Amino acid sequence: TYGLAIDVGTTSIAATLVDFANAAVKATAGAYNRQIECGDDVISRISAVRLDPRTLPRLQAMTVSAIDWAVNALCRQARIDPRGIGDAVAVGNSTMVHLLLGEDPSSMGVFPYAPGFLDARGVTAAEVGLKFNPGARLRTLPLISGYLGADIVSAALAVDLARHASGTLLVDVGTNGEIIMLAEAGLSATSCATGP
């Protein structure tokens, strides 16, 4: 009866609890992304995994722990059982999505900066180590490229960017900044490092 929307940011993680019965937001919570211990930016985290593959499960566990903490906070606010959350959607930049799913992001640290995958993914919460409801479905949105992730895709969907006037610019200001513009010829996007 409940769903979860998660934005896995490089610096922080935001989670929103949604009641499917009336499509209402029940609660929101945020948590610090402890992955910052391995670097302030995605390049530092990619390098950490490339230098020592044992870093990958550690980074994944940090993200999963923060999400579980946020879910528990949401459920306390809304006074619901975490097992009532059956679906979750997670977005983030391409590196954060890879790390959440336990996928090696190393290919994004070297030319041509290609992610290991671009497609949307679906797993159970248990498959990534989430404890709030091991049987819940966790989905990620597709990625555009190594530095254009599911976060800008979700933002474009949320504001229905395709229905806006040509020249409309959508900016996601985060540690990894992403910009997408609707032009007459279609959508154009780029990214930039904006700092932690």
C-alpha positions, 0 to 999 in steps of 0.5 A: 500500500506504500511506495518509496522514492529515493534520491541517492545523491553524492552527498545526501540521500533523500527519501519520500514515503507515498501512500498509493491509496490516495497518491499522497506524500506521507513523510520525507526524510534525508540522510548523509551519504557516508560514502563521502568517507571515500571522497567528496565526488564521484571520481574519487569513489570510482578511483577507490573501487578501481584501486581496491575492488573490496571498496565496492561492497563497502560503498554499497553497504553505506548507501543501503544503511542510509536508506534503511535509516531514512525508511525507519524515520519515515515509518515512525513519522507516518506510524506504519510498518516498514513491511507495508512498503512494497515498491521503491524507485531509486534515482541518482547520478550514474555512479550512485546508481551503480554503487547502490546496485553493487555494480562496478563503476570503474568504466566511468573513470576512464575514456570513453566514460561509459557506464556498465549499464544504461537500462532500468534495473529491478531487484528485490530489496534483499538483493542489495541488502535493504532490510526494511522489507526484503521482498519489496521491489526496488527499481532504478530509472535508466541512465543516459550516459556515464555522467547523466543519470537517473536523477535528471531523467526523473526530474524531466519526467516529474516536470513533464519536460517534453510538454514545455516550450522549446528552450526550457532548461532544467537544472539539477544542482547537486555535487554532480550537476546535470542540465537538460534542455528541450530544443526544437530538435529534441532534448540535449543534456550535459553534466558538470562537477559543482562540488560537494 
